[in-house]
Amino acid sequence: MAARTTIYRGHRIHSAPHGPGWRLRIVLPRRGGNTILRNRVPRGLPQLLAEARLHIDRLLDGAAWQHAP
């Protein structure tokens, strides 16, 4: 499978095969820099993409509330 780029909430997610698994690079548009996520699961791209989206959500929205109201 070839490399591809997707956009989620203004962040670019570059995915590419890496060894037996996958490598994702999340490009942070306003902060500069990037975050790398990897796995060694040949069919693990959907789960790694979900993890990348969760990472972006936490960057933009903050962590979920951990206490009782």
C-alpha positions as CSV (number, residue, x, y, z in Angstrom):
1,M,0.0,0.0,0.0
2,A,1.3,3.5,-0.9
3,A,1.7,6.4,1.4
4,R,-1.2,8.8,1.8
5,T,-2.2,12.0,3.5
6,T,-5.4,12.8,5.3
7,I,-6.6,16.0,7.0
8,Y,-8.3,15.9,10.4
9,R,-9.4,19.1,12.2
10,G,-6.7,21.1,10.3
11,H,-3.9,18.6,11.0
12,R,-2.2,16.6,8.3
13,I,-1.7,12.9,9.0
14,H,0.8,11.2,6.7
15,S,0.6,7.4,6.7
16,A,3.1,5.1,5.2
17,P,4.1,1.4,5.4
18,H,7.0,1.0,7.9
19,G,8.6,-2.5,8.2
20,P,5.8,-4.9,8.9
21,G,3.5,-2.2,10.2
22,W,2.7,1.5,9.8
23,R,4.1,4.9,10.6
24,L,2.0,8.0,11.0
25,R,3.3,11.6,11.2
26,I,0.9,14.2,12.6
27,V,1.9,17.7,11.4
28,L,1.0,20.4,13.9
29,P,-0.1,23.4,11.9
30,R,0.2,26.2,14.4
31,R,2.7,24.9,16.8
32,G,5.2,23.6,14.2
33,G,6.8,20.3,14.6
34,N,5.2,16.9,14.4
35,T,4.3,13.7,16.3
36,I,5.2,10.2,15.1
37,L,3.1,7.1,15.8
38,R,4.2,3.6,14.8
39,N,3.1,0.1,15.1
40,R,4.2,-3.3,13.8
41,V,0.8,-4.7,12.9
42,P,0.4,-5.2,9.1
43,R,-3.4,-4.5,9.3
44,G,-3.2,-2.0,12.1
45,L,-3.6,1.2,10.1
46,P,-7.3,1.8,11.1
47,Q,-6.4,1.6,14.8
48,L,-3.3,3.8,14.4
49,L,-5.4,6.4,12.6
50,A,-8.0,6.3,15.4
51,E,-5.2,6.9,17.9
52,A,-3.9,9.9,15.8
53,R,-7.4,11.4,15.7
54,L,-7.7,11.0,19.5
55,H,-4.3,12.6,19.9
56,I,-5.4,15.6,17.8
57,D,-8.7,15.9,19.8
58,R,-6.8,16.0,23.1
59,L,-4.4,18.7,21.7
60,L,-7.4,20.9,20.6
61,D,-9.9,20.1,23.3
62,G,-7.8,19.2,26.3
63,A,-8.1,16.0,28.3
64,A,-11.5,14.6,29.1
65,W,-12.9,15.5,32.5
66,Q,-11.8,12.9,35.0
67,H,-13.9,13.8,38.1
68,A,-17.5,13.5,39.1
69,P,-19.6,16.6,38.6
